[in-house]
Amino acid sequence: MKNILILCWLFIFTCFDLNFAFWTNPSSRRDEGQDVRKCYADIEKENEITHLLLETSSPEDIHVFCRRMSKLKKCIAENEHQMSVAENTECLQKTRGITVFNLNVCPPGSNITEKYKENSLCFGRIEKQIISCASKLPQVPYSRTQTDLKRNCCALKHHRICITEATYHSCGKEAAEILEQILLRYFGSQLEKCPKSRILSCSSLESDDHWLNDDHHHEPEVWNSEAEEWRRKRKHKSIGNSIKATGVMVFLSLIFVSIPFVFV
């Protein structure tokens, strides 16, 4: 009888030890569910702004895009434990643009979402201009020197003016303003590094924002909360899962311990 009790307690401690190791070591759970790295890779393939604008040039296209993004975001939410916090943070930074775009195009009921959908067919009619404007984007997204920084900031301004002017002439002022907001938000993390002065002197700008009123100006919005929000949810989810797993192991252990007494 004594030996049976000893074996029971050894079983309990082993279960607790395995449970603790399971929840503190993400690599031990990498084979569960879908591969989160593939989900991130699928999102990153669509991250380029020109691709996003061309892929959402009708209400039907927007619906397909949003449904696809919803599935990929669900995949990441359910399998984020397969990667470390550092890996997830890096992936979030790489896919920040499409995440921002998704937040502006997909959630139903918001003003910018509805306006974008209303004007989406017209965006499809300026496909050639959108593709042409892509050549003005920075060739290197990061800046090593002040010269690189100015070059990138000017390239973003060239691109924004190119897109908004083409939109204004073909679709009207409201459509141009909607796209300008989305571009400023999409490139928000890069624009944060640009000089804060209202007028950035860029050589050889072919045109300026003359289609806008003098008092029309948008400041780039800050999008730094995504990684912090992910960490908070991940911590909460991991604690909840660990508590549930521990409860199950305790229940099974108690049943195992009680077996010898049932047959005594």
Secondary structure, 3 states (H helix, E strand, C coil): CHHHHHHHHHHHHHHHHHHHHHHHCHHHHCCCCCCHHHHHHHHHCCCCHHHHHHHCCCHHHHHHHHHHHHHHHHHHHHHHHHCCHHHHHHHHHHCHHHHHHHHHHCCCCCHHHHHHHHHHHHHHHCHHHHHHHHHHCCCCCCCCCHHHHHHHHHHHHHHHHHHHHHHHHHHCHHHHHHHHHHHHHHCHHHHCCCCCCCCCCCCCCCCCCCCCCCCCCCCCCCCCHHHHHHHHHHHHHHHHHHHHHHHHHHHHHHHHHHHHHHCC
